[in-house]
Amino acid sequence: MDSHDTWPAPVTVDDHGFDAAAMRQLGRAPASDDAAGTGSAGTGTGAPGADPDLSAKPTLREKLTASLLLVIPLVSALVVVLSAIRYTDTRNGLWLGVVAVVLALAALSWVAVLRGAFARARGHLAARLPGVIGHGVGIVRELDMESPFDENGVSDTVTAHLTLRVNPTQGPAFTAVLDAVYALADAEKLTVGSHGPVRYLRSDPENTVGIETRLPEPTVQQIYRAAAMN
């Protein structure tokens, strides 16, 4: 990927609205057909080699495993309390050893279960995200920059009104309009023809495009390559 004319990064982007809309759709979205292999290269969000079965509803075994996140602390607390009572009655240091062993085992097992739950959640997310969030390369076709002067003098930031031609990693190209806030020095580097990664909701791409600022550089390069091959 050539970085020539890559647009500067805007100031901190508020993605709460986009994330909320994506989460609402995640519950309804089917697993992407490319989640098993092309999700990572195609959209920048899927996990390479993700198991398609991860998109299925949680099994009984998974639910029981997840319940251990609550059961382990409760059982451990009960054993610790009973052991503390026995120590108070007998003053036998063995019960303090029982408390220490129980706490150590509870911590290790709880962390293991938690990691497994997070791994499963990431799997579900990787399988479904490509069906909800799309990525592509946006190229500035029209640019309208607000004046940096305001009632207090020269502002540190300016708003750029951008008309983009988006080449997605999958599907037909489209045009979108968005506003982005830039530091004054960065705004001066923004020109027609500048380009960079964008993300959008597949349900409404033209109206939900935003500049992607959260992906690592290798993933951005994957997006550029996939968009070029689309």
JOZINOR-V644299 format. One record per helix or strand of 2 or more residues. SS is the DSSP state (a for helix, b for strand). FROM is the first residue (numbers start at 1). TO is the last residue. If there is no record, write none. Layout:
# JOZINOR-V644299
ss->SS from->FROM to->TO
ss->SS from->FROM to->TO
This chain:
# JOZINOR-V644299
ss->a from->16 to->26
ss->a from->39 to->43
ss->a from->52 to->55
ss->a from->60 to->90
ss->a from->93 to->132
ss->b from->133 to->145
ss->b from->149 to->150
ss->b from->153 to->154
ss->b from->157 to->168
ss->b from->174 to->183
ss->a from->184 to->187
ss->b from->195 to->201
ss->a from->202 to->208
ss->b from->210 to->211
ss->a from->217 to->229
